[in-house]
Amino acid sequence: MSPKKPDADVPPSLLVVDKPGGMTSHDVVARARRVLSVRKVGHAGTLDPMATGLLVLGVGAATRLLGYLSGSDKTYDATIRLGQSTVTDDREGEVTTTTSAAGLTDDAVRAALATQVGPLQQVPSSVSAVKVDGRRSYDRVRAGEEFELAARSVTVHRIDVHRIGRPTPDLVDVDVTVSCSTGTYVRAIARDVGAALGVGGHLTALRRTSSGPFDTGQARPVEDAAGALASAGAGDGVVGLTDAARAVFPARELTAEEAVALGHGQRVPATGAPGLHAAVAPDGRLVALVEDAGQVARVAVGFPPR
């Protein structure tokens, strides 16, 4: 067997990508790997194939930031259709029930959506990436299995209603922006609002517009962002490792001596500020993510020099 080709030498970075519809998040990662000739690429937060919008990829050592970013709050633009339920709670699934929404008033729709704001116990959509006994729930649904997913605690910070339309006399379409905690399923909001109104509901469109400090204004097609990193080490849609860490965490500016000590896994004096900090050397290099532990700060995640 021939040895694996070594990865191309590209600086560790985040790619801020605008995912098109029809691609899985894994498809986007695979495309970035091909453009970059780098195996170590991951993503922060899955988007369904139907969904479009912000998908943040990590390249090289920047993948160590993804777990923290995936836990950030998210914002979505969505269209909820009332009057039909589907097996997937979105337009890609088979319609399971149809009930006329002709009698719904705009005020009733707004009131039902308002009940979905705040701390919720939300049951994820059955066709989701949630694991049940070690298997993705969507795989179990496709295998014909019947099961119930447990409710999980999520928080919806706000739902802004932009438009309520009636594409047919029996259907109501609602354009909304949803700001929510990680783990929230906008498809489940559509399902639950439809159920509360007695007519069923599902999503016909979903676009993620922000995740933590990043938004679609920074995003580029994956080929463009990956191409910029591969050719120039920077460019539109590319956020370098230190800038990415500064965007996600408060920064701790190190002395040269502290940078050397942390680079060897040693501890440095605490700052008294809670939580993780991006520890940055005087030359601008990200040395580590550090956290106070009593009178000292310890390395939580190290970033050795390239």
C-alpha positions as CSV (number, residue, x, y, z in Angstrom):
1,M,0.0,0.0,0.0
2,S,1.4,3.4,-1.0
3,P,1.9,5.9,1.9
4,K,-0.7,8.6,2.3
5,K,0.1,11.9,0.6
6,P,1.1,14.5,3.2
7,D,-1.3,17.3,3.9
8,A,-0.6,20.6,2.1
9,D,1.0,23.3,4.3
10,V,-1.8,25.7,4.9
11,P,-2.2,27.9,8.0
12,P,-4.7,26.7,10.6
13,S,-7.9,28.7,10.0
14,L,-11.7,28.8,10.1
15,L,-13.5,28.9,6.8
16,V,-16.8,30.9,7.0
17,V,-18.9,29.2,4.4
18,D,-22.3,29.8,2.8
19,K,-23.7,26.3,2.3
20,P,-26.0,25.9,-0.7
21,G,-29.1,23.8,-0.6
22,G,-28.9,20.1,-1.5
23,M,-25.5,19.5,0.2
24,T,-24.9,17.9,3.5
25,S,-22.4,19.4,5.9
26,H,-20.2,16.4,5.3
27,D,-20.3,17.2,1.5
28,V,-19.1,20.7,2.3
29,V,-16.2,19.4,4.4
30,A,-15.2,16.9,1.7
31,R,-15.1,19.7,-0.9
32,A,-12.9,21.8,1.3
33,R,-10.6,18.8,1.9
34,R,-10.2,18.4,-1.9
35,V,-9.5,22.0,-2.6
36,L,-7.0,22.3,0.3
37,S,-5.4,18.8,0.0
38,V,-5.8,18.7,3.8
39,R,-7.5,15.8,5.7
40,K,-8.0,17.6,9.0
41,V,-11.1,19.6,8.3
42,G,-14.3,19.6,10.4
43,H,-17.4,21.7,10.9
44,A,-19.2,23.4,13.8
45,G,-22.9,22.5,13.8
46,T,-24.7,20.4,11.2
47,L,-27.0,21.9,8.6
48,D,-29.7,19.7,6.9
49,P,-29.3,19.3,3.1
50,M,-32.4,21.5,2.6
51,A,-31.0,24.3,4.8
52,T,-28.7,27.0,3.4
53,G,-26.4,29.5,5.1
54,L,-23.6,29.7,7.6
55,L,-21.4,26.7,8.1
56,V,-18.1,27.3,9.9
57,L,-15.3,24.9,9.0
58,G,-12.0,24.4,10.9
59,V,-8.8,23.5,9.2
60,G,-5.8,21.9,10.9
61,A,-5.4,23.0,14.5
62,A,-8.4,25.4,14.2
63,T,-10.6,22.3,14.5
64,R,-9.9,22.5,18.2
65,L,-12.1,25.6,18.3
66,L,-15.1,24.0,16.7
67,G,-16.5,22.4,19.8
68,Y,-16.7,25.7,21.5
69,L,-18.2,27.4,18.5
70,S,-20.9,24.8,18.0
71,G,-22.2,25.6,21.5
72,S,-22.9,29.2,20.5
73,D,-26.3,30.8,20.0
74,K,-27.6,30.6,16.4
75,T,-29.9,32.8,14.2
76,Y,-32.1,31.4,11.4
77,D,-34.4,32.8,8.8
78,A,-37.2,30.4,8.1
79,T,-40.6,29.9,6.4
80,I,-43.2,27.9,8.3
81,R,-46.1,26.5,6.4
82,L,-49.3,25.9,8.4
83,G,-51.9,23.4,7.2
84,Q,-49.7,20.4,6.5
85,S,-47.6,18.1,8.5
86,T,-44.7,16.0,7.1
87,V,-42.8,13.1,8.3
88,T,-39.6,15.1,8.5
89,D,-41.2,18.4,9.7
90,D,-39.8,20.0,6.6
91,R,-40.7,20.2,2.9
92,E,-38.5,17.2,2.0
93,G,-40.7,14.7,3.8
94,E,-43.9,13.0,2.8
95,V,-47.1,14.9,3.8
96,T,-48.8,13.0,6.6
97,T,-51.8,15.2,7.3
98,T,-53.5,18.1,5.6
99,T,-55.9,20.4,7.6
100,S,-57.3,23.7,6.2
101,A,-55.7,26.7,7.9
102,A,-58.2,29.1,6.3
103,G,-59.8,29.9,9.6
104,L,-56.5,31.1,11.2
105,T,-56.2,34.8,11.9
106,D,-52.8,36.5,11.8
107,D,-53.2,37.3,15.6
108,A,-53.7,33.6,16.3
109,V,-50.5,32.7,14.4
110,R,-48.5,35.3,16.2
111,A,-49.8,34.2,19.6
112,A,-48.9,30.6,18.8
113,L,-45.4,31.5,17.8
114,A,-45.0,33.6,21.0
115,T,-45.5,30.4,23.1
116,Q,-42.3,29.1,21.5
117,V,-40.2,31.9,23.0
118,G,-38.3,31.3,26.2
119,P,-36.9,28.2,27.9
120,L,-38.5,25.1,26.3
121,Q,-38.6,21.4,26.7
122,Q,-38.4,20.6,23.0
123,V,-38.7,17.1,21.4
124,P,-36.3,17.0,18.4
125,S,-37.6,16.0,15.0
126,S,-37.5,12.3,14.6
127,V,-35.5,12.7,11.3
128,S,-32.6,14.4,13.0
129,A,-28.9,13.7,13.9
130,V,-29.8,13.0,17.5
131,K,-28.5,9.6,18.5
132,V,-30.7,6.9,20.0
133,D,-28.9,3.9,21.5
134,G,-25.8,4.9,19.4
135,R,-27.6,5.3,16.1
136,R,-28.8,8.5,14.4
137,S,-32.5,8.9,14.7
138,Y,-32.9,9.5,11.0
139,D,-31.3,6.2,10.3
140,R,-33.8,4.5,12.6
141,V,-36.7,6.2,10.9
142,R,-35.5,5.2,7.5
143,A,-35.2,1.6,8.8
144,G,-38.9,1.7,9.7
145,E,-38.4,1.7,13.5
146,E,-40.8,3.5,15.9
147,F,-39.4,5.3,18.9
148,E,-39.7,8.5,20.9
149,L,-37.0,11.0,21.4
150,A,-36.6,12.6,24.8
151,A,-37.3,16.3,25.2
152,R,-34.3,18.5,25.7
153,S,-33.9,21.9,27.3
154,V,-33.4,24.7,24.8
155,T,-34.0,28.4,24.8
156,V,-35.5,30.5,22.0
157,H,-34.5,34.1,22.6
158,R,-36.9,35.6,20.1
159,I,-39.1,34.9,17.1
160,D,-39.6,37.9,14.8
161,V,-42.5,37.6,12.3
162,H,-41.8,39.4,9.1
163,R,-44.7,38.3,6.8
164,I,-47.8,36.1,7.0
165,G,-49.1,35.0,3.6
166,R,-51.6,32.7,2.1
167,P,-50.3,30.9,-1.0
168,T,-53.6,29.0,-1.2
169,P,-56.9,29.4,0.6
170,D,-56.0,26.5,2.9
171,L,-52.4,27.2,3.7
172,V,-50.6,29.9,5.7
173,D,-46.9,30.7,5.2
174,V,-45.0,32.6,7.9
175,D,-41.6,34.2,7.4
176,V,-39.7,34.4,10.7
177,T,-36.3,35.0,12.2
178,V,-35.4,32.7,15.1
179,S,-32.7,33.5,17.6
180,C,-32.0,30.4,19.8
181,S,-29.6,28.4,21.8
182,T,-27.6,25.5,20.3
183,G,-29.6,22.3,20.0
184,T,-32.8,24.1,19.1
185,Y,-34.7,22.6,16.1
186,V,-36.5,25.2,14.1
187,R,-38.3,22.3,12.4
188,A,-39.7,21.4,15.8
189,I,-40.9,24.9,16.3
190,A,-42.9,24.7,13.0
191,R,-44.3,21.3,14.0
192,D,-45.3,22.4,17.5
193,V,-46.9,25.7,16.4
194,G,-48.9,23.8,13.8
195,A,-50.0,21.3,16.4
196,A,-51.0,24.0,18.8
197,L,-53.1,25.6,16.1
198,G,-54.7,22.3,15.2
199,V,-53.6,22.4,11.5
200,G,-50.1,20.9,11.4
201,G,-47.0,22.7,10.3
202,H,-43.6,22.2,8.7
203,L,-40.7,24.2,7.3
204,T,-40.4,25.1,3.7
205,A,-37.2,27.1,4.0
206,L,-34.4,27.4,6.5
207,R,-31.2,29.6,6.4
208,R,-28.7,29.9,9.2
209,T,-27.5,33.5,9.3
210,S,-25.3,33.5,12.3
211,S,-23.5,31.3,14.8
212,G,-21.7,32.9,17.7
213,P,-19.6,35.8,16.4
214,F,-19.8,34.8,12.7
215,D,-22.5,35.6,10.2
216,T,-23.4,35.2,6.5
217,G,-22.0,38.6,5.7
218,Q,-18.5,37.1,6.1
219,A,-19.4,33.8,4.4
220,R,-18.3,32.7,0.9
221,P,-18.9,29.6,-1.2
222,V,-16.7,26.7,0.1
223,E,-14.6,26.6,-3.1
224,D,-13.8,30.3,-2.8
225,A,-12.9,30.3,0.9
226,A,-10.9,27.2,0.6
227,G,-9.2,28.4,-2.6
228,A,-8.2,31.7,-0.9
229,L,-6.7,29.8,2.0
230,A,-4.8,27.3,-0.3
231,S,-3.4,30.0,-2.6
232,A,-2.7,33.0,-0.3
233,G,-3.2,31.7,3.3
234,A,-5.9,34.4,3.7
235,G,-8.8,36.0,2.0
236,D,-12.6,36.4,2.0
237,G,-14.3,33.7,4.1
238,V,-11.0,32.9,5.9
239,V,-10.4,33.7,9.6
240,G,-6.9,33.0,10.8
241,L,-6.4,31.0,14.0
242,T,-5.6,33.9,16.4
243,D,-8.4,36.1,15.0
244,A,-10.8,33.2,15.3
245,A,-9.9,32.6,18.9
246,R,-10.2,36.3,19.7
247,A,-13.6,36.3,18.1
248,V,-14.8,33.4,20.3
249,F,-13.0,34.1,23.6
250,P,-11.7,37.1,25.5
251,A,-8.0,37.6,24.8
252,R,-5.1,37.4,27.3
253,E,-2.1,39.2,26.1
254,L,1.0,37.3,27.2
255,T,4.5,38.4,28.0
256,A,7.3,36.6,26.1
257,E,8.1,34.7,29.3
258,E,4.5,33.6,29.8
259,A,4.3,32.5,26.2
260,V,7.3,30.3,26.6
261,A,6.0,28.8,29.9
262,L,2.6,28.0,28.4
263,G,4.2,26.5,25.4
264,H,5.9,24.0,27.7
265,G,2.6,23.3,29.5
266,Q,3.5,25.2,32.5
267,R,1.2,27.4,34.5
268,V,1.2,31.2,34.7
269,P,-0.4,33.7,37.2
270,A,-4.2,33.8,37.1
271,T,-5.9,37.0,36.0
272,G,-9.1,36.6,38.1
273,A,-11.3,36.6,35.0
274,P,-13.6,33.6,34.7
275,G,-13.8,31.3,31.8
276,L,-11.5,30.4,28.9
277,H,-9.2,33.0,27.4
278,A,-7.3,33.1,24.1
279,A,-3.7,33.4,25.3
280,V,-1.8,35.4,22.6
281,A,2.0,35.8,22.4
282,P,3.6,39.2,21.7
283,D,4.1,38.2,18.1
284,G,0.4,37.6,17.7
285,R,0.5,33.8,17.7
286,L,-2.2,31.9,19.6
287,V,-0.4,29.9,22.2
288,A,-3.3,28.3,24.1
289,L,-6.7,28.5,25.5
290,V,-6.2,29.1,29.3
291,E,-8.4,29.1,32.3
292,D,-7.8,30.2,35.9
293,A,-7.4,27.4,38.5
294,G,-7.0,29.2,41.8
295,Q,-3.9,31.4,41.8
296,V,-2.6,30.1,38.4
297,A,-3.9,29.8,34.9
298,R,-3.6,26.4,33.2
299,V,-3.6,25.3,29.6
300,A,-7.0,23.9,28.5
301,V,-6.0,23.6,24.8
302,G,-2.6,24.1,23.5
303,F,-1.6,25.3,20.0
304,P,2.1,24.4,19.3
305,P,4.1,26.5,16.9
306,R,3.9,25.3,13.3
